Amino acid sequence: MTKTLADSIRWFRELSLADLPLVGGKNASLGEMFQQLVPLGVRIPDGFAVTAEAYREALDTADCWPELHRLLDGLDKRDVASLARAGARAREVVFAAPMPAHVEQSIRSAWRELKAQVGDDLSVAVRSSATAEDLPTASFAGQHDTYLNIQGEEMLLDAVKRCQASLFTDRAISYRIDNGFDHFKVFLSVAVMQMVRSDLASSGVMFSIDTESGHPDMVFITGAWGLGENVVQGAVDPDEFYVHKPTFRQGFRRVLRRTLGKKQIQMVYAPGRTREPVVNRPTPKADRARFCLSDADVLELADAAIKIEDHYSRQAGSRRPMDIEWAKDGPDGALYIVQARPETAVSQQSVTQIEEFVLDGKGEMKVRGRSVGSRIASGGVRLVTNGRQLAEFQPGEVLIADTTTPDWEPVMKTAAAIVTNRGGRTCHAAIVARELGIPAVVGAEHATETLTNGETVTVSCAEGAVGNVYAGEVPFHRVVTDLSGLKKPRTEIMVNLGNPELAFQTSFLPCDGVGLARMEFIVNEHIKVHPMAVLHQERITDAAERAKVEALCAGYPDGASYFIERLAEGVGTIAAAFFPRPVIVRLSDFKSNEYAALLGGRVFEPHEENPMIGFRGAARYIHPDYAEGFALECAALKRVRDEMGLTNLKLMVPFCRRIDEARRVLDAMASHGLVRGQNGLEVYVMCEIPNNVLLIDEFSELFDGFSIGSNDLTQLTLGVDRDSAIVAESFDERDPGMLKMLKLAVDGAKRNNRHSGICGQAPSDHPEIARYLVELGIDSISLTPDTVLRTMKELAEIEAGEGRASGAR
């Protein structure tokens, strides 16, 4: 029977997800988006698919199947050498199979049609699309080959054949064995897509879910200069961006947070007609120092990601997070989607269990980078600088490399952990690590130079976005909590949190929000500069220190913009992670000695003998020496609420000694646009000074709620310096006087119909304090994350056994 053009070639505009058996996952997805999402404003480059039938016909005609069966039937993939020999020979067999004449003619005809649309400078990307690819539980990401900047019919035909042969790469053979796919029931289609000139701009990968925690409300975007293969393969440390989907849908189009990557190299078209169509070159210093996307670009990509996820979720009948590749065209600046497939790692995790890994000791820090996952593992180091060394790798070792490639996957599957010099959290090593459930630290510069073969290390991804590699075998333990039968108490349980890097992961705790978001951590770790120093850099007398401040503020219009943006990103990340649950952020509560430790801080801070009860909290905000710094704090918090749309953010004033002081602070906040009651803004006050308790009726007229700071309240009630080791034994939140203070505070708040909570350390350290507060009828208890589940169970039992009415009221 005569074969037709449709048997060999299908244009993207003719395809949909229903065509997966004919053109594979990648092509079917491109066709689906071309038909359904281009009308919604999502750009897809034009192109066509060489069908799986064309591949199968070539192998049928050349009678390749007996030889392929001989090579692959019964193959032990654990024998790396045998796997390599079988894969190489299988690729030779497929590549040698002559392309049927009608298939070749169809490809040539389609090339000419595309060229007539684009022009003589047409170049295409040639990408593999397997018929078992891009499934919800198996992505086949990176298993088959891609060829970029293909120009001319002859190059195209050669690239198509090479793509077809890549069905039998070592990694693809191993992947099919691991996932239970029959080698002879998976066929190879080829995508031929017009190249987006991202060699003159940028490209990367984005997910409609946070890749580490699985938080569903985030679009996570990574990118670098040049063609996208460097981001995919982990050859660069990319820029990272987050967008919060719920507020984006509400019309608040803001980037939630940004992280500048090193973007060491960029892939571009090779000059002239060479055997290598693309080459890598060092990224110019100026480009490394700036983001590869504008905020407008990030928001446009986020819009596309949301539309893509929404469409595929409707198709699936359930939420379907997506893994998407994008490219920006240099000549016209337009953003294109070049691939979309279901995310297959974090979205498959159980939602009824929480797994926590906790370090039980300390070790010497060897290297650090970006964490992938939240697990910990120990093992002996195995340095791998090239593929030939993979045969030496032993199961259970820690793989250390400059970067990894898909060819290494059979060995990576046996590793305890992975550490790479380069790469971001959407690179190949990161994706494989997530699928395998092993910790990986990527972008850990100089890891291959710092670590030596055979030494034991502990790789920890349980400490937030920063992954750490420690010397030796540091003890750790794993805690798995089943949430399915957990009963929540009537008392609100909230968490204390300062580190935005832990916000997404912590938000999965079954808590009612954040009772204390500490601004100090964000300033200390993410800003590093004294607020007054960013405004008055000329007053910093130490030249080296001033240079550090100038370097941090570089790329921003001025120092104020740097401080406001970084603080807004940190606070906004916590608010977005828990949205719409309330997040109570405490205004800065550094003591003068702590502020002095920030860059430039010594110039602006007084020396105090007892900073604990000195220039801190509310008194600082209205003092001329800090008024400008307080204005920066207010500007950042106003941005989070008004521009990011995170109105779940509540504000809290710490260490407010007197009623007059409280009024002046509220007036200052209002002058900076933070008006209590406006746009639902609630302002709480820390109840941590005996005067707050004694005058609770008066403070209730000014504030919406109270949060008991048990640390300072104990210190000032018992007259104990909590920083003094000599009198440490006298510091006891369970003292009868303190219990009476707690009762007066809770009763006073109730009497005035104000929210009462506690955010101090006492209920985390002493379960009996938590029990006492529940009996008093406190509204909320805020705890350290590690004690939330334990305390929640205890309080539920108390409420069930005694009832709230049994408490002292």
N, C-alpha and C positions, 0 to 999 in steps of 0.2 A: 504494500500500500504506500502511495506517495505521501511523504511527510510534508506538512505545511509549515508556514512561518510561525504559526501559533504554537506548534509543537516544540519549537526551539527558543523563541523569543516572546516575552510579554513585557510591555511597557508598564511602568509603575502605575500609570493612570488606569490600567486595566485590572489591577490586582486588589485583593482584599485579604483579610485574615483567613478566609475560607480556602485560599489557594496555597496554604502552607505545604501540603503534600507535593505540590507541583514546583514551587519556587523556594521552599525553605522559610525559616522563621524571619530572617532579616528582610528578605524581599517582600514577604507577605505583609510585614509590619510597615515597610516603606509605602507599599501600595495602599494599605489601609489609611495611613496618614495623608497620603497624596489625595485620596478621594474625600476623606471626612474632615481633615483638619486644615488643609490649605484654605478652604473657604472661611475658616475661622481666624485666619491671619498667621498660621504657622507655616513657615517657609520650608519646603523640601526641594533639594536639587532634582532636576529631571534625570531620567535614566531608564534602564531596562534590565530585565532578568534573563539570563541564559538558564533555561529550565533544568530541573533534575532529570527530566526525560532525555535531554541531550547528553548528559553525563552517562546515564544508564545505557543509552543506545551505543555510545562509543565503546563501552566495556563489553557489551553483548557482542558487537560486531568483531571485536578483537579477541573474543573468548578469554577474557582476563580472569574470570571468576575462579576457575580451578587453582590457578597460581596464588590468588589472594587467599583462598581458603587454606592452602598448604602453609602459607606464611602466618596466618592469624589464628586458625583453629587451635585451641589449647595453649596459646602463648601465655607464658608466665611473665607478667609485666614487672614483677619484682626483680627479674634478671635484666638489669638495665642494658647490658651489652646485647642480649638477644632482642630486646625491644627495639634498640637502635637499628640493628641489622634488618629486622623484619620491616620496620617502618620505612627505611631507606629503599629497600627492594620493592615494597608495595607502591611507593611513590613513583619509582621508575616504571613499573608496570602500567600505572594509570597514565602517566605523562606520555608514554610511548604509544598508547592506543590512538590511532589516527582519528582526528575529528571528522565526523561524517560531513560530506560535501554540502548538504543542504543546511547543516548547522553553521558551517563556516560562512556560507553565503548569507545566511540570516544575520549573523553578527556583523558582517561587513555592511550589509544594507542598513542595519540599525545605527551603526557608527556614522554612516554618511547622513542619515536623517538627523541625528543629533548635531552633527557638525553644521548642517544647513541652518539649524536654529541658533547655534552659538557663535559660529565663525571658525576661521582657519586655526585659531589658537586653542582649539578645544583640547583639553586633557581630562582624563577620567580617573576615578578611583575604581579599582577592581577588587571586590570583596567577596568572601565565601559566605554562602547561606545554606546551611545544612537543613534537611527536612526534619531533624529532631532538635532544632536549635530554637533558642529564645522561648523555651517553655517556662511556665510559672515556677517549676521546681528544678530546672536545669538549663542554665543559660548558654553553655558551650562558649562562654566569652573567651576570646583569644586562642581558641583551639586550632583555628584554621588561618590561612594566610591572607594578607592584604597587600595590594600593590598600588602605589600612589603615583600621580603625575604620569600616567600612561598616555603616550601620544602616537597616533598613527595606527593603522589597521594591523600591521604585523606585530607591533608591541602588544596590542590588545589581544590578539589571538594567542600569543605566547603566555600572557598573564592569565587568561582564562584557563588554559591547560594547567598552569602551575597551581591555580586556585583549586581546580578539580583534584589534582594530585594531593593537595594538602589535607584532604579528608583522612589521610593516613600519616599525619605527623605523629611523632612519638606521644606527644601530649594528648592528641585527640584519641588515639588508640587507648591510652591509659584512662582517659576520662570516660570513654564509653564503657570500658570494663567496670570501672568503679560505680557507674550509674545504671548498670544493667541494660545497656543498649546493644542490640545485635549489630555487629559491624556491617552486615550485609542487608540490613533493613534501613540504613541511613544513607541518603543520597545527597549529592552536592549540586546545588544551584549556584549561580554566580551573579552578583550585583555589579552592574556597570553604571556608575553614577558620575555626573558632571562634577569635576573638582571645584570646590569652593576655595578661592585664593586666600586661605587662612595663613599661607606662608608669609603673606604680607600683613597679617593681622594676628589673630589669636584663635585658639580652639581649646576644647576640653571635654569634660564629662560632668553631668549633673544627675542627681537622684531626687525623686520626689519624696524622700524619706531621709532622716539622718542615718548615715551609714553605720555609725558606731552604736548608738543606743536603740535605734529603731523608732525614734520619735516620729510619729506620722505627720506632724504639723509643719515640718520643715522642707524647704527646697534647698539642697546642698549643691553648690556649684563650684567646680574647680577648673582652672584654666592656666594657660601659659602662652607665650608668644610662639608663632609658627604653627605647623601642622600638628594635629592632635595625637599622633602616635607616641610622642614623648610623654604625654600625660597618661595615656593608657598603659604604656609599658613601665612607667615609673622612672623614666630617665631624668625627670626634673622634679623639683619641689615646687608645686604649683601654688598660685593664689587660691584662696578659699573664700566663699561668700555664703551667707545664710539669708533666706527670706522666710518670713513667717506666713504660712498660708491663710490661717483664719482672718488675720487683720488685713492681709492683701485682698482677700475677697470682699472685705468691708470697705475697700477703697483707700486704705492707708498704704500707699506705694512707697515703702522705705526698705532699704537694705538693713537687715538686723545686725549683722556683724561682718567684718572683713579681716582676713589674715594675709599679709603680704608674704608670698613665697619667694624663693631664691631664683627660680626660673633659669637655671644655669646655662642651658643650651636651647637652641630653637632649630626646628627642622624646616628647611626651605627647599625650593626647587634647585636642582643642580644646574650650574651654568652650562650652556651649550647642550649638545646631544651626547650624553655619556651613557655608559652601561648602568650607572646608578642614577635614577631619575630624581632622587632627593638626597640631601646631605644635611648633617648637623653642623652648626657653627656656634661659637660662644655667643651668648646673649650680651649685647652692649650694656655697659654698667648703668647707663641712664634708664634703660628699659627694665633692668632687674629691680631698680629702685621705685618703679611705679606699677600700679595695678594694670593688668592686661585687659580689664573691662571697666567701662564707666558704670556709675550707678544705674544710668538709663539702660545700658546693655544688660546688666544683671536682672533688672526688673522685667525686661522683655523676655529674657530666658525663663525667668520664674513663671511668667504668664504662660509661656509655651509648655513648660513642665506641668503646670496645673491642668491645662486643657488636655494634654496627652493622658495624664493620669485619670482625669474624669472620664474621658472617652473609653479607655481600656477597662476602667472599673465598671462602667455601664455594660460593656460587652461581656465581662466576666460575671456580673451579678454580685460582685463584692469588691471591696477596696483593693486596688492593684497598684502598688508602688512601682515606679518605673526607673530604669537605668537608661540614660539618654546621652548620646554624643552630639556635640554642637560645634559649629565652625563659623567664624566671622569672616566675611569677604573683604579683603583689603581695598579693592577698587571702589566698591559702592557702600561699604560699611554695614551691609545687611547681615543679619544673623540667620543661620540655617540649622535645621535639625537633620543630622545625617544617619541617625540610627536611634531606635527606641525598642527596648525589650523589658520584660518583667524583671524586677529585682528579685534575686533568689536566695538571699542569705538572711539578713536581719528580719525581713518580713515573714519568714517562716518560723521564727522563734515563738515559743509558747508565751501566751499572754497571761497564763494562770500561775506561772512560777517566776520568782526572782532569784537569779543566781548572782552571788557576790563572792569575789575573791579578795582576801584581806591579807596584807603582809603582816607577819608576826615578829619581824626583826628588821635590822638595817644592814646595809652593805655599802661598800665604797661605790660611788657613782662612776661608771666607766664611760657611757655615752647616753645621749637622750635624743629623741626625735618625736614624731607624731604617733600616737598610739592607735592601734587597730584592734577593736574589740575591748573587752574589759577583764581579760584573764591574765594569769600569771603562770610561768613555766620555768623550770631550770634544766640545764643540760650542758654538755661540753660543747665548746666552740668548734665549728668547722668552717674555715674560710674557703669560699669558692670564688675564684677569679675568672674561670672560664668553664665551658661545658665539659671539657675533658676531665675535670676534677670531680664531677658528680659521681663517678663510679666509686670514689673513696668515701662518700657520705654514708654514715651509719644511722639507722633509725634511732630517734630520740635525741639526736644532736641538734644544736641551735645553728641554723644556716645563717652565715654572715656573708654578705655580698655587696658589691657596688649597687647593683640592681638585679632583678630577676627577669627572665624571659619565659614565655609559655612553654618552651622546650624543657624547662626544668621541673615542670609540674609533677611528673612521676616521683621525683625525689622529694619535692616540697611536701608531698602528702605524708611523708614519714618523719618530718621534722617536728621537734618539740616547740620551736618558735622560729621566727624569721626576723632578721635585722638587716636593713639596707642603708647604704650611704645616702641614696637619693630616693625620690618618689613621694607622692602624696597619698591621701586616704582613699583615692579612687583608682590607684594604679593597679597593675597586675598582681603584685605581691599582696596588696591589701585585699583585693577581691578573693584571691585564692585562700588567704588566711581566714577570711570570714566564712567561706564555704566549708573550710576544714575545722573551724572552731578552735584555732590556735592563735596565741598572741603574736602580733608583729609590731615592730617599731620601724617606721619608714622615715626617710629623710634624716637619719642619724649620721650626720657628717663625720667622716674619719673613722667610722666603725671598723672598717677593714684594716686601718692602721693601728687603732688603739687595742683591739682584741687580738689574741693569739690563739693558734690552734691548740686544742686540748684543754684550755682553761675552762673552769666551770663558771657559768654566769646565771643570773636570774633575770628574766625578761618580764617586766611588770607593765601591764596596760590597765591596771586597776586604780590609777591615780589621776584620772581625768584625761584631757586631750594630749598631755605630754606623756610619752612612753619612756620608761627608764630601764636601763640595763645596769644591773649591779654585779659587782664581783662576788663570786662564791655562790653557794646554795643558801639563799635567804629563805627561812621558813615562812610558810603561808598556809592559810586554810580556805576552804570553800564552803559557803553556806547557801543552801537551796531552800527557799521558803515557798510553800504551796499557798497561794492566795485564795484558792477556790472556796475553802471553808472558813475563811477569816471573817469574823464578825466585828464590824466597826463600832466603837463606843459612841454614845451620844455626845460626849465631850469632843470637841474638834481637836484633831491631832495634826499639828503642823511641823515643819522642819526648820532648823536653823541652817543657813547656807550662805557662803560668801564667795565660793569659787564658781564662776560662770561655766567653767569647763565641765563641772559635775552636774550642771542643772538638768540637762536632758535625761541623763541616766537616773538621777534622783527623783525626777518627776513621776516615774513609774511606781514609786511607793504609794500605797493607798491612803495618802494623806489629804488634808483639806487645804493645803497651800503652804506658803512660806511665812512663818511667824517672825523671822528675823533674817533679812538679807543684809549682810555686813558690807557696807560700802568700802571699808578700809582695805579689804583684800583686793578689790578691783584697783584701787588707787596704788597700792603697794606693788602688785604683781603686773598689772597691765598698763599703768600710766607711769609709775616710778618717780614722778616729778612732783614737787611741792606745788600746790595750786598757785601760790603767789609767784613762784619762780618761773612758771610758764608765761606769766604776765609781765614780769620784770626781770628778764634774763640778764639785762645789763648790770644788775646788782649782784650777780653771782661772782664772787671774787676769785674763786679757784678756776683757772683756765681750763683744766681738763674736765672738771665738772660741768662748766658752761658748754663745752664742746659736746658732751653727752646729751645735754638738754636740747641743744640746737639740732643734733642728729635725730633725736626722737621726734621733734616737731617738724622736721623737714618733710615736705610733701603736703603740708597743711597751710592754709592761708596765714595762720598765726598761731601762737601758743595757746590762746584761748580755744580755738577751733580744735586743736589736738586734744586738749583736756576734755572738752564737752563731748566730742565724738567718741572717744575711748570709754568715758564713763557711761555714756548713753548706751553704747554697745554692750558693756558688761551688765549693767542693770537690766537693759532690755532683753538680753538673753535669758536671764532668770525669769523675768516676767512672762516672756513668750513660752518658755518651757512648761510653765504651770498654768498658762491661760486656759480658761477664764477664772481659775481659782485665784484667790487673793494672794498678793505678794507684798509684804510689808518691808519696805527698805528703810533702814535707819540712816539718817544723815550722818556725815562723817563724825566718828568719835575717837580719832587719834588723840593721844596726849601730846604735850609739847615735845617731849623727848622722842616720841615716835615720829611726829611730823619732821623733826630735825634730821632724822635718818634718811628722809627722802632726798633725791637729788635737789640741790639748791636750798634745802630746808634750813640749814644752820643760820643762814643770813636772816631768816624771817621769824625764827622762834626764840623766845626768852629762855633763860636757864631757870628751872624751878627745882627746889629741893624735894617737893612732893607733887609731881605732875598728876598723880592719880586724882587729886582733888583741886587741881589748878585750872589752867587755861584750856578747857575742854568743853565739848557739847554746846549747849545753847548760848552760853556766855561768849563763846568764840564767834558765833555767827553774826552777832550784832556789834562786835568790837571793830573799830576802824582798821586795826592791823590785819583783819581777816575778811572784812566785808566783801572785798572783790573776789576772794576765793569762794566765799559762800554763794556769790552770784553765779559762778561757774557751775557749782553743784546744782543750783536751782534750774539753770538753763538746760543741763543734761536731763534732769528729771522731767522737766516740761516737755522736752523733745520725746522722751519715751511715751508719755501719756498722750500728748496732743498730735505729734507727727507720726509716731509708730502705731498709735491707736491702742496701746496697752493700758487701758483704763482700769485693769485689775490691780494696778500699782497703787499702794497706799504708802504714805510717808509717816515717819516717826522721828520725833525730836528727842535726842538723848540728853541726859544729865541737865535737866531743866530745874534750876534751884528755886526760882521764885515766880509768883504770878505775873509780876510786871515784866520779868524776863520773857515769860511765855508769850505775853501780848506783843512784845517788840519783835520776837522771832516770827510770829505769824504775820505781823505787818510787813516785815522784810520779805518773807516768802511771797506775800500777795503782790508786793511791788515788783517781783520778778516773774509774775504771771501764775503763781501757784496759790490760788485762792481757795481756801477751805470751802467745800460745798459746790464749787463750780465744776461742771462736767463730772459730778459724782466724786470729787476728790475728798477722801477722808484723811485726817491727820491725827495720829496717835501720839502719845507721849510715853517715854519710859518712866515707869514707876520704880525708881531705884534710889531715891533719896528719902529719908524719913519725912521730909517736908511734903513730898508728893502724897504720902499716905495721910499725914495730918490735915492737909488742905485738899483732900481729894474732891470735896464738894465744889470748891472754887476752881480747881483744875478741870473738873467735868464741864464747866461752862465754856471752856475754850477748846477742848479736844473731844474726838469721837470715841476714843478708847484708850486703855492702859495696857502696857505690857510690862510685867514685873521683871526687872533685871535683878535676879537673886544674888548675883555676884557682888555688885556694888551695894545693894540694899543690906546684905549681910555685913559687908565691910563697915558701912557707916552706922548700922544699928549696934554692932558689937564693938566698934572702935578698933577693928583689926585691919592692918595693912595687908591686903591679900597678896602683895608682892614680897612680903617678908617671910623668910623661911623660919625665923626664930619663933614667931608667934603663930605659925601655921596651924598648930593643933587647936587654937582657939577659934579658928574660922570654921563654923559649923552651921549650915543652913537649917539644921534640925533643932537648934536651940529654942527653948520655949518662947523667948522674946521674939525670935524670927517668925515662929509659927503664929504668934499673935499679930505681927505686922502683916503677914500674908492674909490673915482673916480680915483685918481692918481694910486692906486694899480691895479684896474681892467683894466684901459687903458694901464698901463705899461705891464701887463701880455699879453694882446692882441697884443700889439705892438711887443712883442718878441715871439709870437706864443706859449705861455705857458698857462697851465691850471690855471684858477682863481676860487677860491672857498672861502667860509667863513664857519668857524666852531665855531665861538664865540657865545655868548649867545644872541647877539643883535637881529638877525632875529626871534629867538624863542620868545623873550619878546616883540618885537615891529614889528608888521606886516608891518608898513610903511617902516621900514628898508629893509625888504625882497622885498617890492615893488620897492624901490629905486634901489636895487641891480639888480633886473630883468631889469629895465629900462636901467641900465648901460651896460647890456649884460654879467653879470657874468655867468660863466659856471655851477657852482653848489652851492647849499646852503645846509648846513648840520644843522640839527635841533634836538632838543630833541624829543624822540619818541612820546610824548604826543601832539606835535604840528604839526607833519608831515601832517596828513590828512587835518587839517584846513588850513594850509599854502598852501598845494597843490591845494586845491580848489580856494583859493584866487589868486594864481599866474596864474592858468589856465584862470581865469576870466580876469586878467590884460592882459595877452597875447592875449586873444580873442578880448578884447575891444580896445586895443591900438596898439598891435604889438610891437615887439622888436625894430623896427625902430624908435619908438617914444621916446626911451630913449636917454639920453645924451651920445654921443660917440665921 
